[in-house]
Amino acid sequence: MFAIATASLMALVQSVSGTPYISGGDTPAGTDCSGLASWVSNVATGRPAFGDRFNTGNQERALLARGFKYGSEPGALVIGWNGGHTAVTLPDGTPVSSGEGGRGVKIGGGGAFQRQFTHHMYLPVAADDPAAMPPEAPFDAPPPEAPLPPGPPPMADPMAPPPADPFAPPPPVQLD
């Protein structure tokens, strides 16, 4: 769990609001939707905002390396994406985007919960927990091992007596 200072994320977003849309950009001089999502996820996990960006093609792996989980959770930082676009919803519910309507970074818009997005990940939060620190996983760290699917049920003991049939008639009563 991470302590995410929504104020820090909002300060970042406000400082880059109006940044022009530049495909592949990674500076306040210009960025695209993935650059903005990278900046926000970097700041949320204690990384420098600029210089460690992902794109929609490697976003899942990058977010896993930053501690994100699949799905969404109320009060969490949520990022949604598809093969060509991504957007963010801050923990306080503020949507943030870049490239929507041909414009650069803006506060507002559809955020992470747009119908077009086929993937969603969130950063688990622990409110006001300054001891919670993000892992220092490199961007290209492999994703964590997926849990194994449940296997077949355990085999019954072949030497055990068969279970009683609940629908069988009672045994005959012996009279002396």
Backbone as numpy.savetxt, mean C-alpha at the origin, in Angstrom:
# Nx Ny Nz CAx CAy CAz Cx Cy Cz
4.64 -0.56 11.61 3.80 0.61 11.61 4.69 1.85 11.61
4.21 2.88 10.98 4.99 4.10 10.83 4.23 5.28 11.40
4.98 6.19 11.98 4.40 7.45 12.42 4.51 8.41 11.24
3.39 8.73 10.64 3.39 9.61 9.48 2.88 10.97 9.93
3.70 11.97 9.77 3.29 13.33 10.10 2.57 13.91 8.88
1.24 13.91 8.95 0.47 14.44 7.83 0.88 15.88 7.53
1.26 16.63 8.56 1.68 18.01 8.35 2.93 18.07 7.47
3.86 17.12 7.65 5.07 17.08 6.81 4.72 16.77 5.37
3.78 15.84 5.19 3.37 15.50 3.82 2.65 16.67 3.17
1.78 17.34 3.94 1.06 18.49 3.39 2.03 19.62 3.08
3.05 19.82 3.92 4.05 20.86 3.66 4.79 20.57 2.35
5.14 19.30 2.13 5.79 18.93 0.87 4.88 19.23 -0.30
3.63 18.76 -0.22 2.69 18.93 -1.32 2.44 20.41 -1.60
2.29 21.20 -0.55 2.07 22.64 -0.76 3.29 23.29 -1.40
4.49 22.83 -1.03 5.70 23.44 -1.59 5.90 23.09 -3.06
5.34 21.97 -3.52 5.50 21.59 -4.94 4.22 21.78 -5.74
3.15 22.25 -5.09 1.90 22.49 -5.80 2.15 23.50 -6.92
1.67 23.19 -8.10 1.90 24.04 -9.26 3.13 23.66 -10.06
3.91 22.68 -9.57 5.07 22.21 -10.33 4.58 21.72 -11.68
5.21 22.14 -12.78 4.76 21.73 -14.11 4.87 20.22 -14.32
4.01 19.72 -15.20 4.06 18.31 -15.57 5.21 18.11 -16.56
6.17 17.28 -16.18 7.26 16.89 -17.07 7.43 15.38 -16.91
7.19 14.64 -17.98 7.29 13.19 -17.94 8.69 12.78 -17.48
8.75 11.95 -16.44 10.02 11.46 -15.91 10.73 12.44 -15.00
10.16 13.63 -14.78 10.82 14.63 -13.95 10.90 14.23 -12.49
11.94 14.72 -11.81 12.14 14.37 -10.41 12.70 15.56 -9.62
12.29 16.77 -10.00 12.72 17.96 -9.27 11.54 18.92 -9.18
11.62 19.90 -8.30 10.54 20.89 -8.23 10.38 21.69 -9.53
11.33 21.54 -10.47 11.19 22.20 -11.77 10.17 21.48 -12.64
9.86 20.23 -12.32 8.87 19.48 -13.07 8.88 18.01 -12.71
7.69 17.42 -12.73 7.55 16.00 -12.44 6.27 15.48 -13.07
6.12 14.18 -13.03 4.89 13.55 -13.50 4.20 12.91 -12.29
3.16 12.13 -12.56 2.39 11.53 -11.47 3.23 10.59 -10.62
4.10 9.80 -11.25 4.93 8.86 -10.50 5.96 9.58 -9.65
6.49 10.67 -10.17 7.44 11.46 -9.39 6.80 11.99 -8.13
5.58 12.51 -8.25 4.88 13.03 -7.08 4.61 11.91 -6.07
4.12 10.76 -6.54 3.87 9.63 -5.63 5.17 9.18 -4.97
6.27 9.22 -5.71 7.58 8.86 -5.14 7.96 9.83 -4.03
7.81 11.14 -4.31 8.19 12.15 -3.32 7.41 11.96 -2.02
6.09 11.78 -2.15 5.25 11.65 -0.96 5.62 10.38 -0.19
5.79 9.25 -0.90 6.14 8.01 -0.20 7.53 8.10 0.41
8.44 8.80 -0.24 9.79 8.97 0.32 9.74 9.74 1.63
9.05 10.87 1.64 8.97 11.69 2.86 8.25 10.91 3.97
7.20 10.17 3.61 6.45 9.41 4.61 7.30 8.33 5.27
8.31 7.84 4.57 9.16 6.77 5.11 10.54 7.27 5.52
10.68 8.58 5.68 11.93 9.13 6.20 13.06 9.23 5.20
12.77 9.14 3.94 13.80 9.26 2.89 13.82 10.70 2.37
14.91 11.09 1.70 14.89 12.38 1.02 13.80 12.38 -0.06
13.11 13.48 -0.21 11.99 13.55 -1.15 12.42 13.25 -2.58
13.51 13.84 -3.02 13.90 13.77 -4.43 15.05 12.78 -4.65
15.11 12.23 -5.87 16.25 11.39 -6.25 16.04 9.90 -6.14
14.91 9.44 -5.62 14.65 8.00 -5.51 13.21 7.78 -5.96
13.02 7.83 -7.27 11.66 7.76 -7.80 11.38 6.42 -8.46
10.10 6.13 -8.57 9.65 4.94 -9.27 8.73 5.37 -10.40
8.23 4.39 -11.15 7.24 4.66 -12.19 6.14 3.63 -12.05
5.08 3.74 -12.84 3.96 2.83 -12.66 4.34 1.38 -12.97
5.41 1.17 -13.70 5.86 -0.20 -14.01 6.55 -0.89 -12.86
7.23 -0.14 -11.99 7.93 -0.76 -10.86 7.42 -0.25 -9.51
6.27 0.37 -9.53 5.72 1.01 -8.33 5.43 0.01 -7.22
4.87 -1.13 -7.55 4.54 -2.12 -6.52 5.79 -2.52 -5.74
6.84 -2.88 -6.45 8.08 -3.30 -5.80 8.66 -2.17 -4.95
8.64 -0.95 -5.49 9.19 0.20 -4.76 8.40 0.47 -3.49
7.08 0.37 -3.55 6.26 0.62 -2.37 6.44 -0.48 -1.33
6.55 -1.72 -1.77 6.83 -2.81 -0.82 8.15 -2.56 -0.09
9.17 -2.11 -0.83 10.47 -1.83 -0.21 10.37 -0.69 0.80
9.38 0.16 0.65 9.20 1.29 1.57 8.28 0.93 2.74
7.76 -0.30 2.78 6.91 -0.72 3.89 5.42 -0.65 3.63
5.01 -0.37 2.40 3.58 -0.31 2.08 3.00 -1.72 2.05
1.68 -1.79 2.25 0.95 -3.05 2.20 -0.15 -2.94 1.14
-0.64 -4.08 0.69 -1.69 -4.11 -0.33 -3.02 -3.65 0.25
-3.79 -2.92 -0.55 -5.12 -2.48 -0.15 -5.11 -1.05 0.34
-6.06 -0.74 1.21 -6.14 0.60 1.80 -6.63 0.47 3.23
-6.45 1.53 3.97 -6.85 1.54 5.38 -7.22 2.97 5.74
-8.29 3.18 6.50 -8.66 4.54 6.90 -7.51 5.21 7.66
-7.26 6.47 7.37 -6.23 7.22 8.07 -4.82 6.91 7.64
-4.65 6.14 6.57 -3.32 5.78 6.08 -2.99 6.58 4.82
-1.73 6.63 4.49 -1.29 7.17 3.21 -1.59 6.10 2.16
-2.40 6.44 1.15 -2.82 5.46 0.14 -2.37 5.94 -1.23
-1.83 5.01 -2.02 -1.43 5.31 -3.40 -2.15 4.33 -4.31
-2.82 4.86 -5.33 -3.50 4.03 -6.32 -2.85 4.22 -7.67
-2.88 3.17 -8.51 -2.29 3.30 -9.84 -2.80 2.24 -10.80
-2.54 2.49 -12.07 -2.75 1.52 -13.14 -1.49 1.56 -14.00
-1.54 1.03 -15.20 -0.35 0.98 -16.04 0.14 2.31 -16.54
-0.65 3.39 -16.39 -0.22 4.66 -16.94 -0.41 5.88 -16.07
-0.99 5.71 -14.87 -1.22 6.87 -14.02 -1.24 6.44 -12.56
-0.89 7.36 -11.67 -0.92 7.12 -10.23 -1.30 8.40 -9.51
-1.87 8.28 -8.33 -2.22 9.44 -7.51 -2.21 9.02 -6.05
-2.27 10.02 -5.17 -2.07 9.81 -3.74 -3.25 10.39 -2.96
-3.60 9.73 -1.86 -4.50 10.31 -0.87 -3.75 10.33 0.46
-3.60 11.54 1.02 -2.88 11.70 2.28 -3.68 11.11 3.44
-3.05 10.84 4.58 -3.77 10.23 5.71 -4.99 11.03 6.19
-5.00 12.34 5.96 -6.16 13.14 6.37 -7.26 13.15 5.30
-7.06 12.39 4.21 -8.06 12.31 3.14 -7.84 13.27 1.99
-6.81 14.09 2.03 -6.54 15.06 0.96 -6.01 14.34 -0.28
-6.68 14.48 -1.44 -6.17 13.88 -2.67 -5.10 14.78 -3.30
-4.08 14.16 -3.88 -2.97 14.87 -4.50 -2.65 14.18 -5.81
-2.37 14.99 -6.86 -2.10 14.39 -8.17 -1.19 15.27 -9.00
-0.69 14.69 -10.07 0.06 15.43 -11.08 -0.30 14.84 -12.43
-0.52 15.70 -13.39 -0.81 15.23 -14.75 -2.28 15.10 -15.07
-3.15 15.24 -14.10 -4.58 15.12 -14.39 -5.05 16.36 -15.12
-5.71 16.17 -16.22 -6.17 17.30 -17.03 -5.03 18.06 -17.68
-3.88 17.40 -17.83 -2.73 18.03 -18.46 -2.01 19.03 -17.58
-2.40 19.08 -16.30 -1.78 20.04 -15.38 -0.73 19.35 -14.53
0.07 20.16 -13.87 1.12 19.65 -12.98 0.56 19.30 -11.62
1.41 19.39 -10.61 1.05 18.99 -9.25 -0.08 19.87 -8.72
-1.10 19.21 -8.18 -2.20 19.96 -7.57 -2.74 19.21 -6.37
-3.24 19.98 -5.44 -3.95 19.43 -4.30 -5.40 19.34 -4.72
-5.95 18.15 -4.65 -7.30 17.92 -5.13 -7.28 16.88 -6.23
-8.37 16.75 -6.91 -8.46 15.73 -7.96 -8.97 14.43 -7.38
-8.73 13.37 -8.13 -9.28 12.07 -7.74 -8.53 11.37 -6.63
-7.27 11.66 -6.44 -6.50 10.96 -5.42 -6.37 9.48 -5.72
-6.08 8.70 -4.70 -5.78 7.27 -4.86 -7.01 6.43 -5.17
-8.20 6.97 -4.96 -9.39 6.14 -5.07 -10.16 6.33 -6.37
-9.47 6.68 -7.43 -10.12 6.82 -8.73 -10.49 5.43 -9.26
-11.62 5.38 -9.94 -12.12 4.12 -10.46 -11.16 3.47 -11.45
-10.34 4.27 -12.12 -9.43 3.74 -13.13 -8.28 2.93 -12.52
-8.01 3.08 -11.23 -6.86 2.42 -10.63 -7.16 0.96 -10.32
-6.24 0.11 -10.73 -6.37 -1.33 -10.53 -5.55 -1.82 -9.35
-4.69 -0.96 -8.80 -3.83 -1.33 -7.68 -3.91 -0.25 -6.60
-3.88 -0.68 -5.35 -3.85 0.24 -4.21 -2.91 -0.33 -3.16
-2.10 0.55 -2.58 -1.26 0.16 -1.45 -1.31 1.28 -0.42
-1.10 0.92 0.83 -1.14 1.91 1.91 0.04 1.70 2.84
0.40 2.78 3.52 1.45 2.72 4.52 0.80 2.65 5.88
0.97 1.53 6.60 0.37 1.42 7.93 0.88 2.53 8.83
0.01 3.04 9.66 0.38 4.16 10.52 0.16 3.82 11.98
0.98 4.40 12.81 0.80 4.36 14.26 0.79 5.82 14.69
-0.36 6.32 15.00 -0.50 7.75 15.31 0.38 8.14 16.49
1.08 9.24 16.31 1.90 9.83 17.37 2.87 8.84 18.00
3.49 7.98 17.21 4.48 7.04 17.72 5.85 7.42 17.16
6.58 8.31 17.85 7.86 8.75 17.30 8.89 7.64 17.24
8.69 6.54 17.97 9.67 5.45 17.93 9.54 4.62 16.67
8.42 4.73 15.97 8.23 3.94 14.75 9.06 4.54 13.63
10.01 3.80 13.16 10.89 4.28 12.11 10.78 3.34 10.91
10.81 3.87 9.70 10.71 3.03 8.52 11.99 2.22 8.32
11.88 1.07 7.64 13.08 0.29 7.36 13.92 1.00 6.32
15.19 0.73 6.31 16.10 1.32 5.34 16.31 0.33 4.20
15.25 -0.09 3.56 15.36 -1.03 2.45 15.72 -0.27 1.19
16.64 -0.78 0.40 16.96 -0.10 -0.85 15.80 -0.20 -1.82
15.75 0.73 -2.76 14.67 0.76 -3.73 14.51 -0.57 -4.45
15.63 -1.18 -4.81 15.56 -2.40 -5.61 15.56 -3.67 -4.77
15.19 -3.55 -3.49 15.10 -4.73 -2.65 14.00 -5.64 -3.18
14.22 -6.95 -3.11 13.16 -7.86 -3.58 11.95 -7.77 -2.66
10.77 -8.04 -3.20 9.58 -7.99 -2.35 9.64 -9.09 -1.30
8.95 -8.91 -0.19 8.96 -9.95 0.84 8.32 -11.23 0.32
8.70 -12.34 0.94 8.14 -13.62 0.55 6.63 -13.63 0.80
5.89 -14.14 -0.17 4.45 -14.25 -0.01 4.15 -15.46 0.87
3.13 -15.38 1.71 2.80 -16.55 2.52 2.33 -17.69 1.63
2.64 -18.90 2.05 2.23 -20.06 1.27 0.72 -20.25 1.42
0.07 -20.70 0.34 -1.36 -20.97 0.46 -1.58 -22.15 1.39
-2.74 -22.21 2.02 -2.98 -23.34 2.92 -2.97 -24.64 2.15
-2.42 -25.66 2.76 -2.33 -26.98 2.13 -3.55 -27.81 2.45
-3.51 -29.08 2.07 -4.65 -29.96 2.37 -4.75 -30.18 3.87
-5.94 -30.56 4.34 -6.08 -30.80 5.78 -5.20 -31.98 6.20
-4.81 -32.03 7.46 -3.96 -33.14 7.91 -4.68 -34.46 7.75
-3.89 -35.50 7.52 -4.45 -36.85 7.35 -4.99 -37.35 8.68
-6.09 -38.08 8.61 -6.66 -38.69 9.80 -5.81 -39.90 10.19
-5.79 -40.22 11.46 -5.05 -41.38 11.96 -5.74 -42.64 11.45
-5.05 -43.46 10.62 -5.72 -44.66 10.08 -6.04 -45.69 11.15
-5.41 -45.62 12.32 -5.65 -46.61 13.37 -6.77 -46.17 14.32
-7.24 -44.96 14.17 -8.30 -44.47 15.05 -9.63 -45.10 14.66
-10.50 -45.34 15.64 -11.81 -45.90 15.29 -12.61 -44.87 14.49
-13.50 -45.34 13.64 -14.28 -44.39 12.85 -15.17 -43.56 13.78
-15.47 -42.35 13.36 -16.35 -41.53 14.20 -17.75 -42.12 14.25
-18.43 -41.85 15.33 -19.80 -42.36 15.49 -20.71 -41.66 14.50
-21.65 -42.41 13.96 -22.62 -41.85 13.01 -23.74 -41.21 13.82
-23.90 -39.89 13.73 -24.93 -39.24 14.55 -26.34 -39.61 14.13
-26.51 -40.22 12.94 -27.85 -40.57 12.47 -28.15 -42.06 12.60
-27.22 -42.81 13.16 -27.43 -44.26 13.32 -28.45 -44.49 14.44
-29.24 -45.57 14.32 -30.20 -45.87 15.40 -29.43 -46.28 16.66
-30.04 -46.09 17.80 -29.36 -46.49 19.04 -29.17 -48.01 19.06
-28.18 -48.49 19.80 -27.97 -49.94 19.88 -29.17 -50.60 20.59
-29.41 -51.86 20.28 -30.55 -52.54 20.93 -30.30 -52.68 22.44
-31.38 -52.63 23.17 -31.30 -52.78 24.62 -31.41 -54.27 24.93
-30.51 -54.78 25.77 -30.56 -56.20 26.14 -31.32 -56.35 27.44
-32.27 -57.25 27.44 -33.05 -57.52 28.64 -32.53 -58.80 29.27
-32.42 -58.85 30.58 -31.96 -60.05 31.26 -33.07 -60.95 31.61
